Amino acid sequence: MMKQFFIAVILISMCLASLSTKGEAVAVDSGIQPYTKVSGVSGNLNSIGSDTMNNLMTFWAEGFNRLYPNVKIQIEGKGSSTAPPALILGTSQLGPMSRAMKPTEVDDFERRYGYKPTQIRTSLDALAVYVNKDNPIKGLNFAQVDAIFSKTRKGAHREDITTWGKVGLPGQWGNRPISLYGRNSASGTYGYFKKKALFKGDYKNTVKEQPGSASVVQGVTEDRYGIGYSGIGYKTSGVRAVPLVKKGNSYKEAVLENVLDGSYPLARFLYVYVNKKPNKPLDPLIQEFVKYILSKEGQEVVIKDGYLPVPVTVVKEELGKIK
């Protein structure tokens, strides 16, 4: 999966090379086609899954509804782990996830249907570590992030980090306790951050678990000494995304060019899973919604929501999965 991700990063770098210099705007790959409306599309769609993707799914639904006003779309974002059981039970047709399905989730689906779920890569996200806008910290490495958020400290940092002074902040910041904000265990962001930044360790009991991505950002906005993690699409003027690095102090900002060249260490795909029988076309309503996501208009929504669009090479691969 990580190899697949970095192959895609290279492709994106090639496709968007002219846009990857600092300060230039992100644009949809010129090879991605506009959406073409078709006749006879109606019905109901349910989406259950990722909270990180809640705004994305809502924006996509609004754009789709302008084309097909007779389609009703309901969106519920309580965490990526709610997507697989909803797809298995048939209570949703769309399963947005901010992480790939776990092997056990794929196995549960396959036991029910006899085939695997279909994974659609929709966009890229830089998962950010946020501090309050007043916090002057220059950056963190993964060992420090682990010692801040984890009680197991598998990153091998020499001591637990509980105050801002322990990451080098002087003066009035030095003795201030660090307030921790995070997601609950139903969240794909929770699992991804645990795996990558905490070396699969355990969160501290003092992490204030929030029901959604926006809630994490809001908590840090209102808490001068707070720190939390959330998707880059939820960044506001009240917080700063801390530059990160796996080791050392060559910190990288959570910005386009660093995602493109692979130097920002917390980048990931955002997915939508669907139930498609092998060698049979996807249900027309679901198929058109996925086509809309992967269209020029759908990828413009990705940019609008603060995420990174996929290149035409990925779009072609994903469209091939739903024929």
N, C-alpha and C positions, 0 to 999 in steps of 0.2 A: 504493500500500500504506500509506503513512504517513497519507494522507487517510482511508482506510478505518479505520485505527487510531483516529484522533482522533474520527471520527464515533461509533465504538463507545464511546470514553471519555465522550463527551457523553451517550450513551444510558445508560451505566452510572451516570453522575452523577445523571441524572433518576430512574432506577429505584431507586437506593440513597441518595437524598438524605437520608433520615431516619437513615442510618447513617454519614454521612460526616464527622460532627464528631469531633474528636480524642478518643480514648479509648473510643469505642463499638465494640462488636464487629461484625465483618463477618457478614452473614447471606445466605443464598441468597434470590434474588428470589422473592417470594411467588407469582408467576405461574408458576414452574417446577413441573411436576407430579411427584409421586412415580413411581417406576418400577413398571410393571405386569408381573408375570411372565407369560410365555406358555408353552404346552406345546410339546414336540417339539424343544427346543433342546439340541443335543449336538455333540460334535466337538472339534477341536483348533484353537487359535489361536496364531499366532506373532507377536510384536511385536519389531521390530528398529529401533533408531534412537537418539534422544536420551538421553544420560546425565542431563541436567537433569530429564527427565521420568520417570526410572527409578522413583523412589518413587511418583509419581502412578500410573504404569501398574501397579505392584505392588498398591497400595491398591485401584485399580479392579478389578483381577483378583480380589483376595481377596473383595471385595463381590459381584462377579458369580458367583464360585464358590459362595458361600453360597446363592445362588438356584439355580444350576445345577451341582451337584456332579459331574456327568458330563462337564463341559467341562474340557479341559486347556489351560492357557494358559502359554506359555513367553515370557519377557521377556529381551531382550538390549539393554543400553544402552551402546553404545560411541561414540556421537556421531551427530548429525543427518545427517551426510553418508553414513552407512551405510543410512539408510532408503530413499532412492530406488532404489539398485541392488537391494535386497532385494525391494521391491515389483515392480520390473521382472522379476526372475528368478522371482518367485513363491515365494520362500523365507519371506516373511512376508505376512500379511494386514493388519497394522497398522503404520503408519510414523510413530511419534511424532517431532516435530521442534520444536526451540526457535527455529526461524526458518522463514520461508517457503521453499519450494523455489526454487532458482535457475532462470532461464529455460532454461539448458542441461539441467538435470535434468528439467524438464517436457518439453522436446523429446525427450530420450532415452526417456522413458516413452511419449510419443505415437508415436514411431517404432516402438516395439514393439507397441503396442496399437491405434493409430489414434484414440485419444482421450486427453484429459488426465486426470491423477489427480484425485480429489476431496479437497478440503481441508476439514477440520473444525476450527473454532476451539473449543478446549476450556476455556480459562482465560487469565488474565493473570498476567504475571510482572514484578516489578521486578528488573532485573539490578543487583546491588550490587557496589560496590568495598569490599572488607573490609580492615581493619587489625586488629592484635592489640587485645584489650580494654584494654590499658594505654596504648595510643597516644592522646595528647590532641588530635590534629589536629581542627580545627573543620569543615573542609570543603575541597573541591577543585573547580576549574573544569576544563573539558575540555582547555584548553591545558596545564594542569599534569598532568592524567592522561596526556595524550599524551606529554609530555616525560618522564614517569616510565617509561612502558611502551614507547615507540616510539623507534626509532633514526632515523626519518626526520623526526620533529617537524613534521608538516604542520599542526599546530595553531598554528604560528608562535610558540611560546614562545621567549624570547630565549636560553635556555641549556638544556642537558641537565640533568635533575634526577636526581642519584644519591645524595644524602644527605637526611635529614629536615630538616636546617637550611635547605635550599633551598626548602622549602615553609613556612618560618616557625617550625619547632619549636626552642625554645631549650635551653640547658643540656646535659644528658647526651645528649639526642637529636640535637643539632645536627650532630655529625660522624659520626653512625652511618650506614653505607651502607644503602640501601633494598634489601631482598630481594624479588624479583619472583616471583609465582606465577600461573600461568595454565593454560589448557587446550591440548590439541593441535589440530592443524588439522582433524581429523575432526569437531570439535565445532561445533555451531551457535552456541554461546555465544562461542567463539573468533572466528567470522566476524562475529557481530553486534557484539561489542565492538570489533573491528578497524574495522568500517565506521563505527560511530557515535562512539566515544570516541577513536579514533586517526585519524579523518579518512581512512580507507582506507590508512593508512600501514603500515609494517612493524614487527613486534615486535622488541625488542632480543633479541640472542642469549643474554642472561643470564636471560631468563624461564624459570623452572623449570616445564616443561610437565607437567601432572598428568593421569592417566587419567580422572579423574572430578570432578564438582562438589564432592563431599564431601572429596576429597583436597586441593583448593585450600584449603578452609576449615580443614582439619586442619593443613595446612602453615603457614598464617598463625597459627593458634592456638598452635603450638609455636615460632614464630619471632617474638620480640618486635618485631623491626624489619621484619617482612614486610608485603606488600600483595598482594592478589589480587582476582579478580573471579569471581562465581558467582551463581546464582539466589538470590532472597531466601528461598526455601523451605529453603535449606541453612544458614541463619543459626543459630549456636549461642551459648552464653554465653561462649565463648572469643574471640569476635571482635566488632568494631563495624562496622556499615555506615556508610561515610563519607557525609555529606550532599554532594550534587553540584549543580552548575549548569553550563549551557553556557558562559556568559560572566559575568564579574564575581564577586561574592562573596555573592550572595543565595542561599545554599545551601539545598537542599531535601532533607529526609529521605526515605528509601525506605519510605514508609508509605502506607496506603490513600488518605487524602485527597489526597495529592500525585500519586498515580497517577490518581485520578479527575479531578482538574482539569487534568491534563496538564503540571503544573509539574515533576514529577520526570522528568529527561531520558533515562532508560534503562528505559522500560517497553515490553513486547512481548506479543503473543499467543503461546500455546503451542498447537501443532497436532497433530492425528493425520490422516495421509493414508491413503486407502483406494483400492482399484481397483474402480471401479463403471462398468459399461457404460452408455452413454447410453440413456435411456428404458426401462431395465430395473431392477427392484428389486435392492438390494444383497443379497448372500448372507445368509440369515436369521440365522446365528450372528454375523456381523460387524455386521449391522444392529442386533441386540439389544444388543451390546456398546456400540456408539455411542450408542444410546438410553439405556443405563445411565449413560454418562459425562455425558450432557446432562440427566439426571433430577435431582430434588431430592437423592437419595442420592449421586449422582455428584458434584454440585457441593459437597455437604458434605465430600466427600473432598478437593476442591480447597482448601477453607478449612483443613481439618485439616493439610494438607501445607504450609501457609504461603503459598498463592497466592491470587489474587483470582478469584471466580467470575464467569461471564458473565451478563448479564441475559437475561430471557425473550425479548427481541427478537432477540438473537443465537441463542438456543436454537431459536427457530422457524425462522430462516433455515437453520441447520445441519441440522435435522431434515428440512427440505424438500429437501435435497440427496441424501438416502439413500432416498427413496421410489421 
